[in-house]
Amino acid sequence: MSLPGPDPKSTVLITGASSGIGTELARQLGARGHNLVLVARRKDRLETLAQEIGRASGVEIDVRKADLSVQAQRTRLIKALRDGERHVAAVCNNAGFSTYGKFQELPLEVELEEVRLNVLALHEFTSAFLGDMVRRREGAILNVASIAGFQPLPNQATYGATKAFAVSFSEAVHTDLHGTGVSCTALCPGPVRTEFTEVAGMTDLDDTGPEFVWMQPGDVAKAGIDGMVKGRRIVFPSVTHQAVGMAGRFAPRSVMLPLMERFGAPSRDR
């Protein structure tokens, strides 16, 4: 077991907790008895969620508003948690977003913000608390990646690259941690029914593909938490997602790139 059991002296950090998979991670970890630190930019949503979980589970919940694409805000949050009365027993790096369109046509500053949030924040929060976990010989990191990280992704070039980083980094760190009692798990879902497509400006893809390919955020969160508990290196929430991910990893790029370009092409109305 890598995710320690609930402890009054510990807490679990969840970034991007205001919606989707992050919200479900919070609900399910709270239901298991873990104190929580919930982080996102939308504090009102976090406070509503904290009240809901507190009533249902009776755990202690710390709400922190922060834009984790900003270095100063990441630094301030890490310091506050290190100085807090509870140690961080687990980190769920869920915060992230995607842009949509041909890379050369997208605003550079938004692409850079995407890299800072999807890569730098994940990297920094993993590093910030891992040393203490190793010294305690228990702890877990969950990095929410994607099957998008297993092949280049035309029209989401930056997003696919950031998730490739999340997968590669998590698998390597998990191996580095062998024998320490601590794990680093990459959670790799495919399409999930969240606000993701709306934020990315790609709602025209909501009805793309068969319904069985899409998952609900609660099911994805459960798979991730189960993976943390078992100390797994990588988790696919469904057999379908695993098959797509493995196809992306092993199929020739000459085959996968045209398929991905056709699947993710912006509509003519955009």
NORCOR-V152717 format. One record per backbone hydrogen bond with DSSP energy under -1.0 kcal/mol. NH is the residue of the N-H (numbers start at 1). CO is the residue of the C=O. Records with the same first field share a line. If there is no record, write none. Layout:
NH=CO + CO
//
This chain:
2=229
10=7
11=87
12=35
13=90
14=37
15=92
16=39
17=39
23=19
24=20
25=21
26=22
27=23
28=24
29=25
30=26
31=27
32=28
33=30
34=29
36=60
37=12
38=62
39=14
40=64
43=41
46=42
47=43
48=44
49=45
50=46
51=47
52=48
53=49
54=50
55=51
56=52
57=53
58=54
62=36
64=38
66=40
70=67
74=70
75=71
76=72
77=73
78=74
79=75
80=76
81=77
82=78
83=79
87=9
89=11
91=140
92=13
93=142
94=92
101=155
105=102
106=103
111=107
112=108
113=109
114=110
115=111
116=112
117=113
118=114
119=115
120=115
121=116
123=119
124=120
125=121
126=122
127=123
128=124
129=125
130=126
133=129
134=130
135=131
136=132
137=133
138=133
139=2
140=89
141=183
142=91
143=185
144=93
145=143 + 187
147=189
149=146
150=147
156=153
160=156
161=157
162=158
163=159
164=160
165=161
166=162
167=163
168=164
169=165
170=166
171=167
172=168
173=169
174=170
175=171
176=172
177=173
178=175
180=177
183=139
185=141
186=233
187=143
188=235
193=215
194=192
199=195
200=196
202=197
205=202
206=203
208=205
213=210
214=211
215=191
220=216
221=217
222=218
223=219
224=220
225=221
226=222
227=223
228=224
229=225
230=226
232=227
235=186
242=238
243=239
244=240
245=241
246=242
247=243
248=244
249=245
250=246
251=247
255=252
256=252
257=253
259=255
260=256
261=257
262=258
263=259
264=260
270=267
//
